[in-house]
Amino acid sequence: MGALAETLTKPAEAMLWYAGMLCEDIPDDKFAVKTIQTLNHPAFIMGHLTVYPEELLNHIGRGDLAIDNADYDKLFGMGVECKNDPSIYPNKTELTARFRDRHNVLIGAIADMTDEQLLAPNPTDFLKESCPTLAAMLLFSLHDHVMMHLGQISAWRRTIGLGSVM
């Protein structure tokens, strides 16, 4: 594995561990409940985070590994509002399994990439100025974006009386 691939994949593996810890003890019947109107619930956050691996797989030339899901795009895509209606969301088991699986597929695909491939220009218009290379865009997408949303789950946990997982 190249240096850049390792730099991207090892923290992503740690992120998966942390996400699992955050969700593990949340009761199934609370997973899609808004406790504060302005705070997204874990079901929405985990679903939102499962949309992006498919997009990223396409960006790194591994669209053959992507499993697009139009239902997830409609429920969780960028700009979609989190609803306080648990009946419209997949259950905790499905969401956490898909999150873990799709990120593991992406991590595996990145692990196979060379430093030269990862230093290629960012193929999207998304954050092109601040993320000029594919590696920089992947770093933001796999780490910054995910950890920002996992922080929301951490805050949500406290609103139902669950403590820190660290």
C-alpha positions as CSV (number, residue, x, y, z in Angstrom):
1,M,0.0,0.0,0.0
2,G,1.3,3.4,-0.9
3,A,2.0,6.1,1.6
4,L,-1.0,8.3,0.6
5,A,-3.4,5.3,0.6
6,E,-2.3,4.4,4.1
7,T,-2.6,8.0,5.2
8,L,-6.2,7.9,4.0
9,T,-7.3,4.4,5.0
10,K,-5.9,4.0,8.5
11,P,-7.8,7.0,10.0
12,A,-10.9,5.9,8.0
13,E,-10.7,2.5,9.7
14,A,-10.5,4.3,13.1
15,M,-13.6,6.4,12.1
16,L,-15.5,3.2,11.4
17,W,-14.7,1.9,14.9
18,Y,-15.8,5.2,16.4
19,A,-19.1,5.2,14.4
20,G,-19.8,1.7,15.6
21,M,-19.2,2.7,19.2
22,L,-21.5,5.7,18.9
23,C,-24.4,3.7,17.5
24,E,-23.9,0.4,19.4
25,D,-25.9,1.2,22.5
26,I,-28.6,3.5,21.0
27,P,-31.9,1.7,21.5
28,D,-33.4,0.7,18.1
29,D,-36.7,2.6,18.8
30,K,-34.8,5.8,19.5
31,F,-32.5,5.7,16.4
32,A,-34.8,7.8,14.2
33,V,-36.2,10.2,16.9
34,K,-35.4,13.9,17.0
35,T,-34.9,14.9,20.6
36,I,-34.3,18.5,19.7
37,Q,-36.0,19.9,16.6
38,T,-32.7,21.3,15.1
39,L,-30.6,18.2,15.8
40,N,-30.5,15.4,13.2
41,H,-31.1,11.9,14.6
42,P,-28.6,9.1,14.1
43,A,-30.7,7.3,11.4
44,F,-30.6,10.4,9.2
45,I,-26.9,11.0,9.8
46,M,-25.9,7.4,9.2
47,G,-28.1,7.3,6.1
48,H,-26.6,10.5,4.8
49,L,-23.1,9.2,5.3
50,T,-23.9,6.0,3.3
51,V,-24.7,8.0,0.2
52,Y,-21.2,9.3,-0.4
53,P,-19.1,6.2,-0.7
54,E,-20.9,5.4,-3.9
55,E,-20.2,8.8,-5.3
56,L,-16.5,8.6,-4.2
57,L,-16.1,5.1,-5.8
58,N,-17.2,6.7,-9.1
59,H,-14.7,9.5,-8.7
60,I,-11.8,7.1,-8.2
61,G,-12.7,5.1,-11.2
62,R,-14.2,2.2,-9.3
63,G,-17.9,2.7,-10.2
64,D,-18.0,-1.1,-10.7
65,L,-18.1,-1.3,-6.9
66,A,-20.8,1.3,-6.3
67,I,-24.3,0.3,-5.3
68,D,-26.5,3.3,-6.0
69,N,-29.7,3.4,-4.1
70,A,-32.3,6.0,-5.3
71,D,-34.3,5.6,-2.0
72,Y,-31.3,6.5,0.0
73,D,-30.5,9.5,-2.2
74,K,-34.1,10.7,-1.7
75,L,-34.0,10.3,2.1
76,F,-30.5,11.3,2.8
77,G,-28.9,13.2,-0.1
78,M,-27.3,16.6,0.3
79,G,-29.9,19.2,1.2
80,V,-32.6,16.7,2.3
81,E,-34.2,17.6,5.6
82,C,-34.2,15.2,8.6
83,K,-37.7,14.3,9.5
84,N,-39.1,13.3,12.9
85,D,-40.9,10.3,11.4
86,P,-39.2,7.0,12.2
87,S,-41.5,5.1,9.9
88,I,-39.8,6.6,6.8
89,Y,-36.3,5.5,7.7
90,P,-34.6,2.1,7.4
91,N,-33.9,0.5,10.8
92,K,-30.7,0.8,12.8
93,T,-29.3,-2.6,11.7
94,E,-29.7,-1.8,8.0
95,L,-28.3,1.7,8.3
96,T,-25.2,0.8,10.4
97,A,-24.5,-2.3,8.3
98,R,-24.7,-0.3,5.0
99,F,-22.6,2.5,6.5
100,R,-19.9,0.0,7.5
101,D,-20.0,-2.1,4.3
102,R,-19.9,0.8,1.9
103,H,-17.1,2.5,3.7
104,N,-15.1,-0.7,3.9
105,V,-15.5,-1.1,0.1
106,L,-14.3,2.4,-0.4
107,I,-11.4,2.0,2.0
108,G,-10.4,-1.2,0.1
109,A,-10.5,0.5,-3.2
110,I,-8.4,3.4,-1.9
111,A,-5.9,0.9,-0.5
112,D,-5.3,-0.4,-4.0
113,M,-4.5,3.1,-5.4
114,T,-1.0,4.4,-6.1
115,D,0.3,7.7,-4.8
116,E,0.4,8.9,-8.4
117,Q,-3.3,8.1,-8.8
118,L,-4.2,9.8,-5.5
119,L,-2.2,12.9,-6.5
120,A,-4.3,13.3,-9.7
121,P,-6.4,16.5,-9.9
122,N,-9.7,16.5,-8.0
123,P,-12.1,15.3,-10.7
124,T,-15.1,17.2,-9.3
125,D,-16.0,20.8,-8.9
126,F,-16.6,20.1,-5.2
127,L,-14.1,22.0,-3.1
128,K,-11.7,22.0,-6.0
129,E,-9.8,25.1,-4.7
130,S,-9.3,23.7,-1.2
131,C,-9.0,20.1,-2.3
132,P,-7.0,20.3,-5.5
133,T,-6.1,16.6,-5.6
134,L,-8.1,13.4,-5.4
135,A,-6.3,12.6,-2.1
136,A,-7.3,15.9,-0.6
137,M,-11.0,15.5,-1.7
138,L,-11.0,11.9,-0.3
139,L,-9.4,13.2,2.9
140,F,-12.2,15.7,3.4
141,S,-15.0,13.3,2.3
142,L,-13.8,10.3,4.4
143,H,-12.6,12.1,7.5
144,D,-13.7,15.7,7.9
145,H,-17.3,15.3,6.6
146,V,-17.9,12.0,8.4
147,M,-16.4,13.1,11.7
148,M,-18.4,16.3,11.7
149,H,-21.6,14.3,11.4
150,L,-20.4,11.7,14.0
151,G,-20.0,14.7,16.3
152,Q,-23.7,15.3,15.8
153,I,-24.5,11.8,16.9
154,S,-22.3,12.3,20.0
155,A,-24.3,15.5,20.8
156,W,-27.6,13.7,20.1
157,R,-26.6,10.8,22.5
158,R,-26.4,13.2,25.4
159,T,-29.9,14.5,24.7
160,I,-31.2,11.0,25.5
161,G,-29.0,10.4,28.4
162,L,-26.2,8.3,26.8
163,G,-22.7,9.2,27.8
164,S,-19.5,9.5,25.9
165,V,-18.1,6.4,24.2
166,M,-14.5,7.4,24.7
